[in-house]
Amino acid sequence: MTAYMDHKDLANERITAERTKEIAGSVRRVMDAVAEAERSSKRPAGSVRLEAATKTRDVGEIMAAIDVGIGLIGENRPQEVAVKAAGLRRQCAERGLAIGRADGGGSSAGTGVSAAESSAVADTAGTTGVRQSNDRQSPAGARAAGHVDFHLIGQLQPNKIGKVLPVVDTIESVGSLALAEKISRRAVARGLTVGVLLEVNESGEAAKSGCNPKNAIDIARRIGIMGGLHLRGLMTIGAHVDDEIVIRRGFEHLRRLRDQLLESQDPGTADCRELSMGMTADMAYAIAEGSTIVRVGTGIFGQRAFI
């Protein structure tokens, strides 16, 4: 078990009013930043989804973000998925929302709202719950109609696959053919289909996971025809440098790989549209280069108290 999990109750469902207000304000600021990056890049409003990266955050903190419009959360560790799942489901159900894998076992395949839609929800919702609506076309209606996507964004060891399959609708961190095959076998055995993003190591940094960009097209094509898997896109972590040109080059290359897969019209690649790239520090660059999902943790929840 990860050390910080010995010191923090990640299943905790109650936080102070001050902490709730703090998270709500941060969510709104990040949503505004996403919207501004869309405008600056001349991209359509709502083309980017904000994913709250919830590593080390407890159920109460996560729900504070959901209550002001977050429609997509990403967990780093399977252990945290297992600890938080029941509380998140219960709290979401009280708000008329579902989270993660549907009871029927199907993949939700991207039913969460965009950052722009979520921002509208945040403007019309208090910190104790999202305003309900029967209008499915409105942002609030999309949430009330209801679903919060639940992704795994951290590394997945084969012996932990069983912890996440019943909970998450998408695994973003599939960085090898071998891991994809293992997930496929487990999903098929359970009668499930799980969304996957192929993780590509665009920076080439040894400390980062993901497949070699040179092999990404071939691996993605092979994943696309595996049973139990739904290829939904590509993911990368930006280069850990201060050079905007270098960071953007990696994001641009991932976009070109995605476009190449879509243009190929190979079996299983038709839905390979997502580009999960960009985090708190580099999300504006990622959005300029075509990101459809930005993963933000510290920008929403602050610095982690437990590492």
N, C-alpha and C positions, 0 to 999 in steps of 0.2 A: 504494500500500500504506500502511496506517495506520502512523504513526511508531513506536508501541511494538512493532510486529511486527518492526522492525529490531533490537530490543534484547532481546527475549525469545523463546525457542524454544517456541512454543505446541504443537509436536508432541512435546515432551519427555514421556517416559512414566515417569520415575523422580523421586521426591521423597524427602526425608529422612523418617525415622521420626517425628521431632518434628513436621514439617509434617503428616504423615498423621494423627497423634494430634490435632493442633490442629483440623483440618477435621472429623474425626469428632466431637469434642466439640461443635463449633459446630452441626453437623447435628442432633445430639440435642437441643441447647438450642432450636433453632428449631422442631423437631418438637413439643417440649413446649409451646412458646408457641402453636403452631397449635392443638394439642389443647385448651389452656386457653381460647383464644379461641372455639373451638367450644362448649365447655361454658358459657362466660359468655354466649354468644349463644343458648343453648338449641338448638343445631343438632346433628344426629346426628354421633356420632364417625365420622371417616373421610369426611366430606362435602367436605373441602377437600384438594386436592392441592398438595404443596410442589414448586415448580419452581425448580431451582438455576439462577440467572442466571450464565452462565459467561464473560462478556466478560473478556478478558485472562488467563483461567486456562488453564493447559496441561493436556494429557491426563492427566498424573499426578495433578494436583489434582482434576480432574473425577472420575477413577476412585476417588479416596479418598472422595468424597462418595457415589458409586454404591455403594461397598462397604459403607456403613453404612445403605443403604436408599433413597437418592434414586432415584426411578423416572421422573423427568422433568427434562430439562435444556433450557435456552433460550439460544440464541446470539444476539448482537446483530448480528454482521456476517457477510455471506456469505463474506468472505475467511477468517474464522476457521473457519467450517463446513468449507470446503475443506481447510484445513491440518490440522484435527484429526480429520476423519472416519475416515481409515484406521486411525489409532492407537486411536481409541475402539472401532471395530468389532473390531479384533484383541484388545484387552484385554477387551472384553465377551465375546467368543467364548470366551476362555480361562476365563471364569467361568460358561459355559453360558447367557449372555444374548445377545439381539440388541438392536440399538439403531437407532432411526430407521426409515427406510423398509424394509419387508420386501423380500426378494429378488424376490418375485413382482410388486412394483410397486404393491401396494395400500396405502391409508392405514391405519395402525394404529388410528386413530379412538379414541384414549383408552384404551389398554390398560395404562397405568401405574398403580401403586398409589397409594392416598391417603396423606396424611401420617400418619394413625393406623396404617395398615397398615405403612408404611415404618418408623415408630417401633418397631413390634414386630420388624421385621427387624433394626433397629439393635440392639435388646436381645439378639438371638440370634446376631449376626454379629460377627466380628472385623474388624480393619482390613485384612485381606489377602484377604477374599472373603466372599460371602454363603453361609450354610449352605444346602446343597442339600436339596431335598425333592421327592417326587413328589406331595405333597398340594396340588393346585391351589387348594383352598379356603383354605389358610393363607397369611398374608402372605409367608412365605418361599417357599411353593410358587408363589405368583403371580409372584415374581421368578425362581425357578428354572425356571418353565414357559416363561419368559421374555422380557420385553421392557422396554426403557427408551425412553420416548418422547423424541423429539428435535424441538424447536420452534425456529423463527426468531422472535425477539421484537423485533428491531431493524428499521430501515428497509431496504427492498428496492428497489434501483434496477432498472429493467427489464433493463439489460444484465447483471445478476447473477442473474437468475432461473435460468439454466441451471446455476449453481453449487450451488443449494440443492435443486432438484427431485429429484435422484437420492438425496438424503441425508435431508432432514427429512420428518416425516410431517404436520406442521402449520405453517402460516405465520400467526402471530398478528397481524402488523402490516400487514394489508390495509386501507388507509385511504381508498381511492378506487375508484370503478367502473372507471376507466381502468386501474389496476394489476391489478384482478381480471381484467379482460378479457385483459390481456397474459399473466398467469399461466395463465389458462384455455387460451389458444391453445397455449402451450408444453406444458402438461400433456397436452392432447389429442393433440398431435403426437407425444408420447413414449409415448402409451398409458397414462398415469398418472392417478391421482386423488389430490389432495392436500387435506388438511384446511385450512380457513381460519377465522380469526376476523376479524370486521370491527372495525377500530380506530376508536373514537369519541373525539373530543376533548371530553370532558365539561367540562373546566376552562375551555375557550375561550382558553387561553394561546397566543399567537402562536408561541412557540418549540416547541410540541408539535404532532405530526402527528396525523392521524386526521380522519375526516369530521365535518361539522357534525351535532350530535345531531338537528337538524330533518330531516336527509336520511337518517338511519341506517336507518329502517324500509324506505324505498324501495330503498336500495342493497342492503340485506341480502336483500330479496325477489328482486332481480335476480341477485345472486350465487348464490342458492339454486338457480337453474335453469340455471346455466352448466355446460357440459361440463368434466370434469376437476377440478371443485371440489366439496368437501363442506363445507357451511356448518355449523360446529360451535359457534359462539357469538360473543360480543362481547368486546372488550378495551378497557381505558382505562388511562391513567396518572393517578393522583390529583393534585389541585390542589397546587401547590407553595406552601402557606401553613401557618401554625400553627393555623388555625381548624378545630377538629374538625367543626363544623357544616357548613362549606363543603366539606370533604373528603368527608364522608359523603353530602352532598347529591348530589355527582356520582356516587358509587357507587350510591346508591339509584336515581337516574335511569336508569343503565345497566341495573340489574336490571329496572326497569319496561319498558324497551325490549325486553329479552329476553323477558319474560313476554308482552308484546304480540305479538311474533313467534310464539311458541309457540301462543298462543291463536288466532292467525289461521288456522292450519292450511293456510297457503299452500304450494304445491309447493316442496320443498327446504328448508323451515324446521323440519321435525319434529325434527331433531337439533341445533337451535340452542340448546343447553343450557348451554354453558360461559360463565362470567363470569371472565375473567382480569383481576383487578384487585387491587391491593394489593402493596406491596413492603416492604422491611425496616422502614421507618419508620411505615407506615400500614396494615400488614396486619391488625391487630386491628379497625380501623374497617371495612376491606373485608369481612372475615369476618362481622362483625355485619350488614352490608348484603347478604350473600348470595354473596360470592365463592366460586367453585369451584376457582380456581387462584390461588395467591399466588406472585409472582416475587421470590426473595430471592437477592441476590448478596453484599453486604458482610456480612450476618448469618451467612453460611456461610463465606466465604473471607477475610473481613477487607477492609480498605481496599485499593483497587487500587494496585499499584506503578507501573503504566503507564497513562496516560490518552491 
